[in-house]
Amino acid sequence: MLPHWIPYLGHGLSYVLDYAKLIGQARDHSREGIFTLRLLSWKHYVVLTPSLAKQVFAQRQSVLSTYNLFLRMQELVFGDKGLSAQVPELEEQYFHNLNVLMLNSAVMDASNRTASFVGKTIASLISFAKDPVDQMPWERVSDVRVLDERQAEGSLFTLVSRWAYCASMPAMFGQAFLDQCPMAMDDIFLFHAELPYLVTGLPAPNQKISEAMQARDRCREAVRRWFHAHKAVKEGKDPGAGWGDMKDISEFAKLQHRLMDDGGAPEEVVCANLLGFLILQHTNANLIAFWVLIHVYADPHLLQDIRAEVSPYISKLDEPASDTPSKSHYSIDHTSLSRLCPLIKATWLETMRVDVFGAVFKTIVKDFTITESAADAALFGRSDPRSYTLKAGGMVVIDNKASHSDPRLWQNPEQFDPSRFIIRDPLDGGKKKAVFTDQLYSFGGGHSMCKGRTFAERELLTFVAAIVTFWDIEYAGPKNEDGSWKVVKGTLAGSPHPRPDIRVKMSRRDPKLNAL
């Protein structure tokens, strides 16, 4: 237990004022692989080292539960009015349905559809149309301004995240959702930017939070319309103009619809459940793609090497319109990007370490004991591995930011270095291979590990490979004293938004240059 000076409140005040600073200082002063914070009547056990984290991830729901957090998110963030607690069986079935996202058929279907959209639109990511009416949907909201016939300026985060949204939305919820609910493209990201504050349940203190709540309500209305349209289709009724037969929605979306429809869940629960998945789908890989691009374009050598690496897996399709660059279509081999391109994959993993600030929170239902490995004990200069008992009623926390910047776990953690995730594979003739490491906690672990990680990996690599192949990007905003790009992260929770967005100059390039 770290020392605290205010009875009952414990570390509560420091926790609210600057959580990241509290956790970082606690980590640096702790001589153990785990430390404890006192928050009112709660104990938060913060786990740092890989061997202890692995044992935490291995615990079953009967020992560690996420149910209370799930209910809190459903009520305060996704607006179910507390009704999810009345249908507890839905939560277990919902997470069971996520397993379909791990099936190869589901991954390939979603990845193929996403890659097809990217191949058709990447050359027109910026259309160079001066009239907003003639621009692509993602351009209009990104304040794109044409400078000349070869160069345009725009807000990179908005441009990338909205384009990626248009690419991946149909792969899960179908094209009709994209067409029928156009405002959702912006509302999802407006809502997500303030999501950490909404978890507190406090009233909106400013206009930005209020606008985020309004965006959340519009997103709820969008998924409600989708749900009822698909229900009508299933019953052989008219879903309304523009919805069509909805045959293109994913198997997971069908399972979730069937669960909510057949289970007789209240509409508030239906909307909260669907909105939660919608947020997860579009605010992880889509946003992380932006941060990967920031690192790649800031390093000319890394950019050149990745362009050369991905070049064999992006090819032009023979189509009548192919003589017009902005209308050319391309094939993107996402399977090879994942399996045969270690540098771009390692760059993604290093971005997950540096820029994604997630945390696993679980309620301790039963006392349990974890024991550190000899290697982890040695990190603290001890030869005797220690065991720790975590008591029921507390919370166990695995904080990515604290662990991913720990100099005991990572050499030069402040340095962006993709090579830390690259090894020589002895089973494959010593070829380079990008690998996960035990101390990278971005996807969780055990039975609760992120089920959509394979699809997320493939869509992200597709987005990044396509952009670096077809576009030169030059930073157009204020720079730091050393000349580096000045990018300020917003709330350090999940995949952060830059505050403010950054302006860049973009010009279309010839992908044949990649091979040079």
C-alpha positions as CSV (number, residue, x, y, z in Angstrom):
1,M,0.0,0.0,0.0
2,L,1.4,3.4,-1.0
3,P,1.4,6.0,1.7
4,H,-1.5,8.5,1.8
5,W,-2.3,11.4,4.1
6,I,-6.1,11.9,3.9
7,P,-8.1,9.3,5.9
8,Y,-10.8,7.5,3.9
9,L,-10.1,9.5,0.7
10,G,-6.7,7.9,0.5
11,H,-5.3,8.6,-3.0
12,G,-8.7,9.7,-4.3
13,L,-7.9,13.3,-4.8
14,S,-4.6,12.6,-6.7
15,Y,-6.5,10.0,-8.7
16,V,-9.1,12.5,-9.9
17,L,-6.7,15.4,-10.5
18,D,-4.0,13.5,-12.5
19,Y,-4.4,9.8,-12.7
20,A,-1.5,9.3,-15.1
21,K,0.9,11.2,-12.9
22,L,-0.2,9.3,-9.8
23,I,0.2,5.9,-11.5
24,G,3.6,6.9,-13.0
25,Q,5.0,8.1,-9.7
26,A,3.7,5.1,-7.8
27,R,5.3,2.8,-10.4
28,D,8.7,4.5,-10.1
29,H,8.8,4.4,-6.3
30,S,7.5,0.9,-5.9
31,R,9.9,-1.9,-5.3
32,E,7.4,-4.6,-6.1
33,G,5.6,-5.9,-9.2
34,I,2.3,-4.8,-7.8
35,F,1.3,-1.8,-5.6
36,T,-2.0,-0.8,-4.0
37,L,-3.9,2.5,-4.0
38,R,-6.7,3.4,-1.5
39,L,-9.7,5.0,-3.1
40,L,-12.4,5.6,-0.4
41,S,-13.3,2.1,0.7
42,W,-11.8,0.4,-2.3
43,K,-8.3,-1.1,-2.8
44,H,-6.9,-0.8,-6.3
45,Y,-4.2,-3.4,-6.9
46,V,-2.1,-2.1,-9.8
47,V,-0.2,-5.0,-11.5
48,L,3.0,-4.1,-13.4
49,T,5.1,-7.1,-14.4
50,P,4.4,-9.7,-17.1
51,S,4.3,-12.8,-15.0
52,L,1.8,-11.3,-12.6
53,A,-0.3,-9.8,-15.4
54,K,-0.4,-13.2,-17.1
55,Q,-1.8,-14.8,-14.0
56,V,-4.4,-12.0,-13.6
57,F,-5.6,-12.5,-17.2
58,A,-5.9,-16.2,-16.6
59,Q,-8.4,-15.9,-13.8
60,R,-12.0,-16.9,-14.5
61,Q,-15.2,-14.8,-14.1
62,S,-15.8,-16.5,-10.7
63,V,-12.7,-14.9,-9.4
64,L,-12.4,-11.6,-11.4
65,S,-15.5,-10.0,-12.9
66,T,-16.0,-7.2,-15.3
67,Y,-19.8,-7.3,-14.8
68,N,-20.1,-4.2,-12.6
69,L,-17.9,-2.2,-15.0
70,F,-20.0,-3.4,-17.9
71,L,-23.2,-2.2,-16.2
72,R,-21.6,1.1,-15.4
73,M,-20.6,1.6,-19.0
74,Q,-24.0,0.6,-20.3
75,E,-25.8,3.1,-18.0
76,L,-23.5,6.1,-17.9
77,V,-21.9,6.0,-21.3
78,F,-24.3,4.2,-23.6
79,G,-27.5,5.2,-21.9
80,D,-29.4,2.0,-21.0
81,K,-31.1,3.7,-18.0
82,G,-29.8,0.9,-15.8
83,L,-32.0,-1.7,-17.5
84,S,-29.1,-4.1,-18.5
85,A,-29.0,-5.3,-14.9
86,Q,-32.5,-6.7,-15.4
87,V,-31.3,-9.1,-18.1
88,P,-27.9,-10.4,-16.8
89,E,-27.9,-13.3,-19.2
90,L,-27.5,-11.0,-22.2
91,E,-24.0,-9.8,-21.0
92,E,-22.6,-13.3,-21.1
93,Q,-24.2,-14.2,-24.4
94,Y,-23.0,-10.9,-25.9
95,F,-19.3,-11.7,-25.1
96,H,-19.8,-15.2,-26.3
97,N,-21.0,-13.9,-29.7
98,L,-17.7,-12.0,-30.0
99,N,-16.0,-15.3,-30.6
100,V,-17.4,-15.3,-34.1
101,L,-14.9,-12.4,-34.8
102,M,-12.1,-14.9,-34.3
103,L,-13.3,-17.3,-37.1
104,N,-11.2,-17.2,-40.2
105,S,-14.2,-16.9,-42.4
106,A,-15.4,-13.8,-40.5
107,V,-12.0,-12.2,-40.5
108,M,-11.5,-12.8,-44.2
109,D,-14.9,-11.6,-45.2
110,A,-14.6,-8.3,-43.2
111,S,-11.0,-7.8,-44.2
112,N,-11.7,-8.4,-47.9
113,R,-14.6,-6.0,-47.9
114,T,-12.6,-3.3,-46.2
115,A,-9.6,-3.8,-48.5
116,S,-11.9,-3.6,-51.5
117,F,-13.2,-0.2,-50.4
118,V,-9.7,1.0,-49.7
119,G,-8.5,-0.1,-53.1
120,K,-11.3,1.8,-54.8
121,T,-10.9,5.0,-52.8
122,I,-7.3,5.4,-51.8
123,A,-6.3,7.3,-55.0
124,S,-9.2,9.7,-54.3
125,L,-8.6,10.1,-50.5
126,I,-8.4,13.7,-51.5
127,S,-10.3,14.3,-54.8
128,F,-8.8,17.8,-55.5
129,A,-12.4,19.0,-56.0
130,K,-12.6,22.7,-54.9
131,D,-16.4,22.6,-54.4
132,P,-17.4,20.7,-51.2
133,V,-20.4,19.3,-53.0
134,D,-18.0,17.4,-55.3
135,Q,-15.7,16.2,-52.5
136,M,-15.8,12.8,-50.7
137,P,-17.8,12.7,-47.4
138,W,-14.6,12.4,-45.4
139,E,-13.1,15.4,-47.2
140,R,-16.0,17.7,-46.4
141,V,-15.6,17.4,-42.6
142,S,-11.8,17.6,-42.8
143,D,-11.6,21.2,-44.0
144,V,-9.7,20.1,-47.2
145,R,-8.5,23.1,-49.2
146,V,-7.0,22.6,-52.7
147,L,-3.7,24.6,-53.0
148,D,-3.0,23.7,-56.7
149,E,-3.5,20.8,-59.1
150,R,-1.1,18.6,-57.2
151,Q,-1.4,19.6,-53.5
152,A,-4.1,20.1,-51.0
153,E,-4.2,20.8,-47.3
154,G,-6.4,19.2,-44.7
155,S,-6.9,18.0,-41.1
156,L,-5.2,14.6,-41.0
157,F,-6.8,13.0,-38.0
158,T,-10.4,13.8,-39.2
159,L,-9.5,12.8,-42.8
160,V,-8.0,9.4,-41.8
161,S,-10.5,8.4,-39.1
162,R,-13.6,9.3,-41.3
163,W,-12.2,7.6,-44.4
164,A,-11.4,4.5,-42.3
165,Y,-15.0,4.6,-40.9
166,C,-16.5,4.6,-44.4
167,A,-14.2,1.6,-45.3
168,S,-15.0,-0.6,-42.3
169,M,-18.6,0.3,-41.4
170,P,-20.2,-1.8,-44.2
171,A,-18.1,-4.8,-43.2
172,M,-20.0,-5.1,-39.9
173,F,-23.3,-3.2,-40.1
174,G,-23.8,-3.1,-43.9
175,Q,-23.8,-0.3,-46.5
176,A,-27.3,0.8,-45.7
177,F,-26.2,2.0,-42.2
178,L,-23.6,4.2,-43.9
179,D,-26.1,5.6,-46.4
180,Q,-29.1,6.0,-44.0
181,C,-27.2,7.5,-41.0
182,P,-24.6,9.9,-42.5
183,M,-24.4,12.0,-39.3
184,A,-23.1,9.0,-37.4
185,M,-19.7,9.3,-39.1
186,D,-18.9,12.4,-37.2
187,D,-21.0,11.8,-34.1
188,I,-19.1,8.6,-33.2
189,F,-15.8,10.5,-32.9
190,L,-17.3,13.5,-31.2
191,F,-18.8,11.2,-28.6
192,H,-15.7,9.1,-28.2
193,A,-13.4,12.1,-27.6
194,E,-15.2,12.8,-24.3
195,L,-16.0,9.2,-23.3
196,P,-13.7,9.1,-20.3
197,Y,-15.5,12.0,-18.8
198,L,-18.9,10.4,-19.4
199,V,-17.8,7.4,-17.3
200,T,-17.8,9.6,-14.2
201,G,-21.5,10.2,-14.5
202,L,-21.1,13.9,-13.6
203,P,-23.2,16.6,-15.3
204,A,-21.7,18.2,-18.4
205,P,-19.4,21.1,-17.2
206,N,-18.9,22.7,-20.6
207,Q,-20.3,22.9,-24.1
208,K,-17.8,20.3,-25.5
209,I,-19.2,17.6,-23.1
210,S,-22.7,18.6,-23.8
211,E,-22.1,18.3,-27.5
212,A,-20.6,14.8,-27.0
213,M,-23.7,13.8,-25.1
214,Q,-25.9,15.0,-28.0
215,A,-23.8,13.1,-30.4
216,R,-24.2,10.0,-28.3
217,D,-27.9,10.4,-28.4
218,R,-27.9,10.7,-32.2
219,C,-25.8,7.6,-32.5
220,R,-28.3,5.7,-30.3
221,E,-31.0,6.8,-32.6
222,A,-29.0,5.6,-35.6
223,V,-28.5,2.1,-34.2
224,R,-32.2,2.0,-33.1
225,R,-33.2,2.7,-36.7
226,W,-30.8,-0.1,-37.9
227,F,-32.2,-2.6,-35.4
228,H,-35.8,-2.0,-36.4
229,A,-35.0,-2.0,-40.1
230,H,-33.3,-5.4,-39.8
231,K,-36.2,-6.7,-37.7
232,A,-38.6,-5.7,-40.4
233,V,-36.5,-7.5,-43.0
234,K,-36.4,-10.7,-40.9
235,E,-40.2,-10.6,-40.6
236,G,-40.7,-10.1,-44.3
237,K,-41.9,-6.5,-43.9
238,D,-40.8,-3.3,-45.6
239,P,-37.8,-1.8,-43.7
240,G,-38.4,1.6,-45.2
241,A,-36.8,3.4,-48.1
242,G,-33.1,2.9,-48.5
243,W,-32.5,-0.1,-46.3
244,G,-32.8,-2.7,-49.0
245,D,-32.5,-6.4,-48.0
246,M,-29.6,-5.9,-45.6
247,K,-28.0,-9.1,-46.7
248,D,-24.5,-7.6,-46.5
249,I,-24.4,-7.2,-42.7
250,S,-21.8,-9.4,-40.8
251,E,-22.5,-12.7,-39.1
252,F,-21.7,-11.0,-35.7
253,A,-24.2,-8.2,-36.4
254,K,-26.8,-10.9,-37.2
255,L,-26.0,-12.8,-34.0
256,Q,-26.3,-9.6,-31.9
257,H,-29.6,-8.7,-33.5
258,R,-31.0,-12.2,-32.9
259,L,-29.8,-12.1,-29.3
260,M,-31.5,-8.7,-28.6
261,D,-34.6,-9.5,-30.6
262,D,-35.3,-13.0,-29.4
263,G,-34.2,-12.1,-25.8
264,G,-36.9,-9.5,-25.6
265,A,-34.5,-6.9,-24.2
266,P,-35.8,-3.4,-23.6
267,E,-35.0,-1.0,-26.4
268,E,-32.6,1.0,-24.2
269,V,-30.5,-2.2,-23.7
270,V,-30.6,-3.0,-27.4
271,C,-29.4,0.5,-28.3
272,A,-26.7,0.6,-25.6
273,N,-25.4,-2.9,-26.7
274,L,-25.2,-2.0,-30.3
275,L,-23.7,1.5,-29.7
276,G,-21.0,-0.1,-27.5
277,F,-19.9,-2.3,-30.3
278,L,-20.1,0.5,-32.8
279,I,-17.7,2.6,-30.7
280,L,-15.3,-0.3,-30.3
281,Q,-15.2,-1.0,-34.0
282,H,-14.4,2.5,-35.1
283,T,-12.4,4.1,-32.3
284,N,-9.5,1.6,-32.0
285,A,-7.9,0.6,-35.3
286,N,-9.2,3.7,-37.1
287,L,-7.7,6.1,-34.6
288,I,-4.5,4.1,-34.1
289,A,-3.9,4.2,-37.9
290,F,-3.5,8.0,-37.5
291,W,-0.9,7.6,-34.8
292,V,1.0,5.0,-36.9
293,L,1.1,7.5,-39.8
294,I,2.4,10.3,-37.5
295,H,5.4,8.1,-36.6
296,V,6.0,6.9,-40.1
297,Y,5.9,10.3,-41.8
298,A,8.0,11.8,-39.1
299,D,10.9,9.4,-40.0
300,P,11.9,9.5,-43.7
301,H,13.9,6.3,-43.4
302,L,11.1,4.4,-41.8
303,L,8.7,5.7,-44.4
304,Q,11.0,4.6,-47.3
305,D,11.5,1.1,-45.8
306,I,7.8,0.5,-45.2
307,R,6.9,1.7,-48.7
308,A,9.4,-0.8,-50.2
309,E,8.1,-3.6,-47.9
310,V,4.4,-3.3,-48.8
311,S,4.9,-2.5,-52.5
312,P,4.6,-6.1,-53.7
313,Y,1.2,-6.5,-52.1
314,I,-0.6,-3.5,-53.7
315,S,-1.4,-3.9,-57.4
316,K,-3.4,-2.0,-59.9
317,L,-6.6,-3.7,-61.3
318,D,-7.3,-3.5,-65.1
319,E,-10.4,-1.3,-65.4
320,P,-11.7,1.1,-68.0
321,A,-11.2,4.1,-65.7
322,S,-7.7,3.1,-64.7
323,D,-6.1,5.9,-66.9
324,T,-7.5,8.5,-64.5
325,P,-5.4,8.3,-61.3
326,S,-8.2,9.4,-58.9
327,K,-10.5,6.7,-60.3
328,S,-8.0,3.8,-60.5
329,H,-8.8,0.7,-58.5
330,Y,-6.2,-1.4,-56.6
331,S,-6.0,-4.8,-55.0
332,I,-4.5,-4.8,-51.5
333,D,-3.3,-8.2,-50.1
334,H,-4.1,-7.8,-46.4
335,T,-3.0,-11.4,-45.7
336,S,0.5,-10.8,-46.9
337,L,0.7,-7.4,-45.2
338,S,0.0,-9.3,-41.9
339,R,2.2,-12.3,-42.5
340,L,5.1,-11.0,-44.7
341,C,5.6,-7.4,-43.7
342,P,7.3,-7.4,-40.3
343,L,8.3,-3.7,-40.3
344,I,4.9,-2.2,-40.8
345,K,3.4,-4.7,-38.3
346,A,6.1,-3.9,-35.7
347,T,5.5,-0.2,-36.2
348,W,1.9,-0.8,-35.4
349,L,2.8,-2.7,-32.2
350,E,5.2,0.0,-31.1
351,T,2.5,2.6,-31.7
352,M,0.2,0.5,-29.4
353,R,2.9,0.7,-26.8
354,V,3.5,4.4,-27.1
355,D,0.2,6.0,-27.9
356,V,-2.6,3.7,-26.6
357,F,-3.5,4.2,-22.9
358,G,-5.9,1.5,-22.0
359,A,-6.4,-0.2,-18.7
360,V,-8.0,-3.4,-17.5
361,F,-10.2,-3.0,-14.4
362,K,-11.8,-6.1,-12.8
363,T,-13.6,-6.6,-9.5
364,I,-12.2,-9.2,-7.2
365,V,-14.9,-11.7,-6.3
366,K,-12.8,-14.2,-4.4
367,D,-9.3,-13.9,-2.8
368,F,-6.6,-15.2,-5.0
369,T,-2.8,-15.4,-5.0
370,I,-0.3,-14.7,-7.7
371,T,3.4,-15.4,-7.7
372,E,6.0,-13.5,-9.8
373,S,8.6,-15.3,-11.9
374,A,12.3,-15.3,-11.0
375,A,13.0,-13.0,-14.1
376,D,10.4,-10.5,-12.8
377,A,11.8,-10.6,-9.3
378,A,15.3,-9.8,-10.8
379,L,13.9,-6.6,-12.2
380,F,13.7,-5.3,-8.6
381,G,17.1,-6.7,-7.6
382,R,15.6,-9.7,-5.7
383,S,16.5,-13.3,-6.0
384,D,13.4,-14.5,-4.2
385,P,10.1,-14.5,-6.2
386,R,7.3,-13.1,-4.1
387,S,3.6,-14.1,-3.8
388,Y,0.8,-11.6,-3.4
389,T,-2.7,-12.2,-2.2
390,L,-5.4,-9.9,-3.6
391,K,-8.5,-9.6,-1.5
392,A,-12.2,-9.9,-2.5
393,G,-14.0,-6.6,-2.8
394,G,-11.0,-4.7,-4.3
395,M,-10.2,-3.9,-7.9
396,V,-7.3,-5.3,-9.9
397,V,-5.8,-2.9,-12.5
398,I,-3.4,-3.5,-15.4
399,D,-2.5,0.0,-16.7
400,N,-1.0,0.1,-20.1
401,K,0.6,3.5,-19.7
402,A,2.4,2.6,-16.5
403,S,3.7,-0.7,-17.8
404,H,4.5,0.3,-21.4
405,S,6.7,3.2,-20.3
406,D,8.5,1.2,-17.5
407,P,12.3,1.3,-18.0
408,R,12.5,-2.0,-16.1
409,L,10.5,-3.7,-18.9
410,W,11.5,-1.7,-21.9
411,Q,15.0,-0.4,-23.0
412,N,14.8,3.3,-23.7
413,P,10.9,3.4,-23.4
414,E,10.7,7.0,-24.4
415,Q,12.2,6.1,-27.8
416,F,10.0,5.0,-30.7
417,D,11.6,1.8,-31.9
418,P,9.7,-0.8,-34.0
419,S,12.7,-3.1,-34.0
420,R,12.0,-4.1,-30.4
421,F,9.1,-6.2,-31.8
422,I,11.2,-7.9,-34.6
423,I,13.0,-11.2,-34.2
424,R,14.8,-13.6,-36.5
425,D,12.5,-16.7,-36.8
426,P,14.7,-19.9,-36.4
427,L,11.8,-22.0,-37.8
428,D,11.7,-20.0,-41.0
429,G,15.3,-19.7,-42.1
430,G,16.1,-16.7,-39.9
431,K,13.6,-14.5,-41.6
432,K,12.5,-11.3,-39.8
433,K,9.2,-11.6,-38.0
434,A,7.1,-9.2,-35.9
435,V,6.0,-10.7,-32.6
436,F,3.9,-9.7,-29.6
437,T,5.8,-9.6,-26.3
438,D,4.6,-10.6,-22.9
439,Q,4.8,-7.0,-21.5
440,L,2.6,-5.6,-24.3
441,Y,-0.9,-5.5,-22.7
442,S,-2.8,-3.6,-25.3
443,F,-5.1,-6.6,-26.2
444,G,-5.6,-7.9,-22.7
445,G,-5.0,-11.6,-22.2
446,G,-6.4,-14.9,-21.3
447,H,-10.1,-15.7,-22.1
448,S,-10.9,-12.0,-22.1
449,M,-8.3,-11.1,-24.8
450,C,-9.7,-8.8,-27.5
451,K,-11.7,-11.0,-29.9
452,G,-11.5,-8.6,-32.8
453,R,-7.7,-8.1,-32.8
454,T,-7.1,-10.1,-36.0
455,F,-9.5,-8.1,-38.0
456,A,-8.3,-4.9,-36.4
457,E,-4.7,-5.7,-37.3
458,R,-5.6,-6.4,-41.0
459,E,-7.7,-3.3,-41.5
460,L,-5.1,-1.1,-39.8
461,L,-2.3,-2.5,-41.9
462,T,-4.5,-2.0,-45.0
463,F,-5.2,1.6,-44.1
464,V,-1.5,2.5,-43.4
465,A,0.0,0.6,-46.3
466,A,-2.4,2.3,-48.8
467,I,-1.8,5.8,-47.5
468,V,2.0,5.6,-47.5
469,T,1.9,4.0,-51.0
470,F,-0.2,6.7,-52.6
471,W,0.3,9.9,-50.6
472,D,3.2,12.2,-49.7
473,I,2.3,14.1,-46.5
474,E,4.1,17.2,-45.2
475,Y,3.4,18.7,-41.8
476,A,1.8,22.2,-42.1
477,G,1.3,23.1,-38.5
478,P,3.5,24.6,-35.7
479,K,6.6,22.6,-34.8
480,N,8.5,21.9,-31.6
481,E,11.8,23.6,-31.0
482,D,13.7,20.6,-32.4
483,G,11.7,20.8,-35.6
484,S,9.6,17.7,-34.9
485,W,5.8,17.7,-35.5
486,K,3.9,19.2,-32.6
487,V,1.1,16.8,-31.9
488,V,-0.7,17.1,-28.5
489,K,-2.7,14.1,-27.2
490,G,-6.1,14.7,-25.7
491,T,-7.5,12.6,-22.8
492,L,-5.1,9.8,-22.2
493,A,-7.7,7.0,-22.3
494,G,-7.8,4.4,-25.0
495,S,-6.8,5.7,-28.4
496,P,-6.5,9.5,-27.9
497,H,-7.6,12.3,-30.2
498,P,-5.0,15.0,-31.0
499,R,-6.0,18.3,-29.5
500,P,-6.2,20.2,-31.8
501,D,-6.2,18.3,-35.1
502,I,-3.0,18.7,-37.1
503,R,-2.9,20.3,-40.6
504,V,-0.9,18.7,-43.3
505,K,-0.2,19.2,-47.0
506,M,-0.9,16.1,-49.2
507,S,0.0,15.2,-52.7
508,R,-0.8,12.1,-54.7
509,R,2.3,10.1,-55.7
510,D,3.1,7.3,-58.2
511,P,3.0,4.0,-56.3
512,K,5.6,2.6,-58.7
513,L,8.2,4.7,-56.9
514,N,7.9,2.3,-53.9
515,A,10.1,-0.3,-55.6
516,L,12.9,2.2,-56.2
